[in-house]
Amino acid sequence: MVDARWDDAAGRWLVTTRQLPHQVDAGDAVTGVATSGENVDKVFGKGAATGAAGASDAAGATGAAGANGATGSNGVAGPDGATGLDGATGAHGTAPETTTWSVRELVLGVGALCEPRLPDIEGIGEFEGKIFHSARWDHDADLRGKRVAVIGTGASAIQIVPNIAPFVGHLDVYQRTAPFVIPRLDRAYLGWERAALRNVPGLRKVVRGQDWFFREMQIPGLTRNEHLMAPIKAVALGMLRVQVRDRELREKLTPKFTIGCKRMLISNTYFPAIARGNVELVTDPIQRVNAHSITTADGTERPIDVLIVCTGFHVTDSPTFELVHGREGESLAQMWGREGMSAHKGTTIHGFPNLSVLMGPATGLGHSSMIYMIESQVNYFMDMLKTKRRHGADVAEVSARAQGEWNDWIRDRLPETVWVTGCGSWYLDEHGNAPAVWPSWTWKFRAKTKKFDASSYDLRVAKPAPVVEAAGAR
């Protein structure tokens, strides 16, 4: 998706997508958003810095999150279906360049962690070896026997480090903040357990319910009294003591913030990997990246062949928000940049009729499964469609009052939570607010989204949609 604009007269979204020529490897496609900064081509994929390039550009946006993005031609069709015309033939004559779709409903399903964030480090564009973001993995890079550096110690890094440490020559892991890591309790089910789950009515729901209940019990500690998280903190620090015997290394790996303030990570193999002889944990700040090395603030220069960037994603400032323009022509990025992120029930936004956002503002979790939240939003969306059909309405726009009241309810609860206790995380925006996370029980979100609240919306009938021709259409 390269652009989405609301046509108020027609009551429809006009969504422009661009397809890649068939000869281009879809793995190179990232997003249609122009990306600035050093070395973005090398880190994010070929052509990523030229968001508006032509048919042979590998950065074509067939969905805001890349070639498989959820807002591509299959992600925008509403109940009335999508209509559109193919654009100009691509450079190789094998695929259309652009298509404009006229749709009743637009659903942004690109997720919260889809647009990689490149670190602002001096000289990163001068590095001459292999460099890539964890979310844009270079499968052609051979790491065997190489000197590799990983920047970051978040959820991506704790999965990557244990898997590459055994076969790289040397691995430097650059840590800014030590995370809380808790055990991964996964195990293979025994034969009798699988048989019981398959044959005993209701048992699977009971097992799933137990897991959900255990996770919900973290909410009082995350949102009211941080001391209630003491048992989980003890488990995390206990695993660290058992797996890392070296006292100096263990001190570097010990978090200095309130548990839950940053995302809690789950791994049984991260600490043993860090303790390997060919792995060095570097806690001195990076001063600059050179052509074949990294220099830290203490003056140490460490040579590397490959640089893997695990520095997270754009969450509160996703480039996707720049592509969606509402009733007044303003983009989501412009509005949220001015007023802060908010959406009624995390899903609908005043000024953006017939737009629904999955995993929108204040729906993120730090303790449980996002699937539960997404299911709740989808149920709300489906009930909205049924309600519109009953009322004979084509357009639904949440009122500013309803969205404001919802946002006030969220903000009133955030000061009591651990997410605003002083650590830096992707939960927070540039002002130190936490617009990304849901500050209550997941069952409460499901209850609030169970039924579409028609009284909070302006439901109206739109005029018939005009025929729209794509740019370059014959």
Residue pairs with C-beta under 8 A, 6 or more apart in sequence:
1 15
1 16
1 17
1 32
1 61
1 62
1 63
1 64
1 69
1 71
1 72
1 76
1 323
2 16
2 17
2 18
2 32
2 51
2 52
2 61
2 98
2 323
3 14
3 15
3 16
3 323
3 325
4 13
4 14
4 15
4 16
4 71
4 76
4 106
4 323
4 324
4 325
5 13
5 14
5 325
5 329
6 12
6 13
6 14
6 325
6 326
6 327
6 352
6 353
6 354
6 355
7 13
7 14
7 102
7 465
8 327
8 353
9 462
9 463
10 102
10 462
10 463
10 464
10 465
10 466
11 104
11 353
11 354
11 394
11 395
11 460
11 461
11 462
11 463
11 465
12 102
12 103
12 104
12 354
12 462
12 465
13 76
13 101
13 102
13 103
13 104
13 105
13 106
13 354
13 355
14 100
14 101
14 102
14 468
15 71
15 76
15 82
15 100
15 101
15 103
15 106
16 98
16 99
16 100
16 101
16 470
16 471
17 61
17 62
17 63
17 72
17 73
17 98
17 99
17 101
18 32
18 60
18 61
18 62
18 87
18 97
18 98
18 99
19 60
19 62
19 90
19 95
19 96
19 97
19 98
19 99
20 26
20 29
20 58
20 60
20 62
20 67
20 90
20 95
21 55
21 56
21 90
21 91
21 92
21 94
21 95
22 92
22 94
22 95
23 92
23 94
24 56
24 58
24 60
25 58
26 62
26 67
26 68
27 45
27 67
27 139
28 45
28 46
28 47
28 58
28 59
29 45
29 58
29 59
29 60
29 61
29 62
29 66
29 67
30 44
30 45
30 48
30 59
30 66
30 136
31 48
31 51
31 59
31 61
31 64
31 65
31 66
31 69
31 115
31 319
31 320
32 51
32 52
32 59
32 60
32 61
32 64
32 323
33 51
33 61
33 64
33 115
33 319
33 320
33 322
33 323
34 49
34 50
34 51
34 52
35 44
35 48
35 49
35 51
35 118
35 319
36 49
37 118
37 120
37 125
38 124
38 125
38 126
39 118
39 124
39 125
39 127
39 131
40 48
40 49
40 118
41 47
41 48
41 49
42 125
42 127
42 131
42 132
43 116
43 118
43 131
43 132
43 133
43 136
43 309
44 116
44 118
44 133
44 136
45 58
45 59
45 136
46 58
46 59
47 53
47 57
47 58
47 59
48 58
48 59
49 59
50 57
50 59
51 59
51 61
53 59
53 60
54 91
54 97
55 88
55 89
55 90
55 91
55 92
55 95
55 97
56 90
56 91
56 92
61 69
62 69
62 72
62 73
63 69
63 70
63 71
63 72
63 75
63 110
64 70
64 71
64 108
64 110
64 114
64 319
64 320
64 323
65 71
65 110
65 111
65 114
65 115
65 320
66 114
69 75
69 110
69 114
70 107
70 108
70 109
70 110
70 111
70 358
71 106
71 107
71 108
71 109
71 110
71 320
73 82
73 84
73 99
73 101
75 107
75 109
76 82
76 101
76 103
76 105
76 106
76 107
77 101
77 103
77 105
78 103
78 104
78 105
78 106
78 354
78 385
79 104
79 105
79 385
79 389
80 103
80 104
81 103
82 101
82 102
82 103
83 101
83 102
83 103
83 465
83 468
84 99
84 100
84 101
84 102
84 468
84 470
85 99
85 100
85 468
85 469
85 470
85 473
86 96
86 99
86 470
86 473
87 96
87 97
87 98
87 99
87 100
87 470
87 471
87 472
87 473
88 96
88 97
88 98
88 471
88 472
88 473
88 474
89 95
89 96
89 97
90 96
90 97
97 472
98 470
98 471
98 472
99 470
100 468
100 469
100 470
100 471
102 465
102 468
104 354
104 394
105 354
105 356
105 385
106 324
106 354
106 355
106 356
107 355
107 356
107 357
107 358
107 381
108 320
108 324
108 355
108 356
108 357
108 358
108 360
109 358
110 318
110 320
111 358
111 359
112 313
112 315
112 318
112 359
112 364
112 436
113 312
113 313
113 315
113 426
114 135
114 313
114 318
114 320
115 313
115 314
115 318
115 319
115 320
116 133
116 134
116 135
116 136
116 309
116 311
116 312
116 313
116 314
117 311
117 312
117 313
117 314
118 124
118 133
118 309
118 311
119 151
119 309
119 311
121 151
121 286
121 288
121 289
122 287
122 288
122 289
123 288
123 289
123 290
124 131
124 289
126 289
126 290
126 291
127 289
127 290
127 291
127 292
127 307
128 291
128 292
129 292
129 304
129 305
129 306
129 307
130 138
130 141
130 305
130 306
130 307
131 306
131 307
131 308
131 309
132 138
132 141
132 307
132 308
132 309
133 308
133 309
133 310
133 311
134 152
134 156
134 157
134 160
134 308
134 309
134 310
135 156
135 313
141 306
143 164
143 167
143 168
143 306
144 167
144 168
145 167
145 168
145 169
146 168
146 169
146 305
146 306
147 168
147 169
147 170
147 171
147 172
147 302
147 303
147 304
147 305
147 306
148 164
148 168
148 169
148 170
148 171
148 172
148 304
148 305
148 306
148 307
148 308
149 171
149 172
149 173
149 174
149 294
149 302
149 304
149 306
149 307
149 308
150 157
150 160
150 161
150 171
150 172
150 173
150 174
150 308
150 310
151 174
151 286
151 307
151 308
151 309
151 310
151 311
152 174
152 175
152 176
152 309
152 310
152 311
152 312
153 173
153 174
153 175
153 176
153 177
153 178
153 179
153 310
154 179
154 263
154 265
154 310
154 311
154 312
155 263
155 265
156 310
156 312
157 173
157 310
158 179
158 181
158 265
158 267
158 270
159 267
160 308
160 310
161 171
161 173
161 270
161 273
161 274
161 279
162 267
162 269
162 270
162 272
162 273
164 171
165 171
165 273
165 276
165 278
165 279
166 276
168 278
169 278
170 278
170 279
170 280
171 276
171 278
171 279
171 280
172 279
172 280
172 282
172 294
172 302
172 304
173 274
173 279
173 280
173 281
173 282
174 282
174 286
174 294
175 252
175 281
175 282
175 283
176 283
176 285
177 255
177 256
177 257
177 262
177 423
177 424
178 252
178 253
178 254
178 255
178 256
179 255
179 262
179 263
179 264
179 265
180 233
180 236
180 255
180 259
180 260
180 262
180 264
180 265
181 236
181 239
181 240
181 264
181 265
181 266
181 267
181 270
181 271
182 232
182 235
182 236
182 239
182 264
182 265
182 266
183 235
183 239
183 266
183 268
184 266
184 267
184 268
189 197
196 203
197 203
197 204
197 207
212 368
212 369
212 372
212 442
215 367
215 368
215 369
216 367
216 368
216 441
216 442
216 443
218 229
218 232
218 260
218 367
219 367
219 440
219 441
220 228
221 227
221 228
221 229
221 232
221 260
221 418
222 229
222 260
222 366
222 367
222 417
222 418
222 419
223 413
223 416
223 417
223 418
223 439
223 440
224 416
226 258
226 259
226 260
226 418
226 421
229 258
229 259
229 260
229 418
232 259
232 264
233 259
236 255
236 259
236 264
237 254
239 271
240 250
240 253
240 254
240 271
241 250
243 271
243 272
243 275
244 250
244 253
244 271
244 274
244 275
245 275
246 275
249 274
249 275
249 281
252 281
252 283
253 271
253 274
253 281
255 262
257 421
257 422
257 423
258 418
258 421
258 422
258 423
259 418
260 366
260 367
260 418
260 419
261 418
261 419
261 421
261 422
261 423
261 425
262 423
262 424
262 425
262 427
263 366
263 425
263 426
263 427
264 366
264 367
273 279
274 281
280 302
282 296
282 302
284 296
284 297
284 298
284 300
285 296
285 297
286 294
286 295
286 296
286 297
287 295
287 296
287 297
288 294
288 295
289 295
289 307
290 301
292 303
292 304
292 305
293 301
293 302
293 303
293 304
294 301
294 302
294 304
294 307
295 301
295 302
296 302
312 426
313 426
315 364
315 426
315 427
315 436
316 336
316 341
316 426
316 428
316 429
316 430
316 435
316 436
317 333
317 337
317 429
317 430
319 333
321 331
321 332
321 333
321 336
322 331
322 332
322 333
323 331
324 331
324 332
324 352
324 355
325 331
326 332
326 335
326 349
326 351
326 352
326 353
326 355
327 351
327 352
327 353
327 397
328 351
330 351
332 349
332 352
335 349
335 351
336 342
340 429
340 431
340 433
340 435
341 361
341 362
341 429
341 435
341 436
342 349
342 361
342 362
342 403
342 404
342 406
342 407
342 410
342 435
343 349
343 357
343 360
343 361
343 362
343 403
344 350
344 398
344 402
344 403
344 406
344 456
345 377
345 380
345 406
345 448
345 449
346 357
346 359
346 360
346 361
346 362
346 363
346 373
346 377
346 438
346 445
347 356
347 357
347 358
347 360
347 377
347 380
347 381
347 449
348 355
348 356
348 357
348 384
348 396
348 397
348 398
348 403
348 457
349 355
349 357
349 360
349 398
349 403
350 397
350 398
350 399
350 400
350 403
351 397
352 397
353 395
353 396
353 397
354 395
354 396
354 397
356 377
356 381
356 384
358 374
358 377
358 378
359 370
359 373
359 374
359 377
360 377
361 435
361 436
362 407
362 410
362 435
362 436
362 437
362 438
362 439
363 370
363 373
363 377
363 436
363 438
363 445
364 370
364 427
364 436
364 437
364 438
365 373
365 437
365 438
365 442
366 419
366 427
366 437
368 442
372 442
372 446
373 438
373 442
373 445
375 446
376 445
376 446
376 449
376 450
377 449
379 449
379 450
380 449
380 450
380 452
383 450
383 451
383 452
384 396
384 452
386 452
387 396
387 452
387 454
387 459
388 394
388 396
388 459
391 454
391 459
392 461
393 459
393 460
393 461
394 460
394 461
394 462
395 458
395 459
395 460
395 461
395 462
396 457
396 458
396 459
397 457
397 458
398 456
398 457
398 458
399 456
399 457
399 458
402 453
402 456
402 457
410 435
410 439
411 433
413 439
413 440
414 420
414 433
414 434
414 439
416 439
417 434
417 437
417 439
419 425
419 427
419 428
419 434
419 437
419 439
420 428
420 432
420 433
420 434
426 436
427 434
427 436
427 437
428 434
428 436
429 435
429 436
438 445
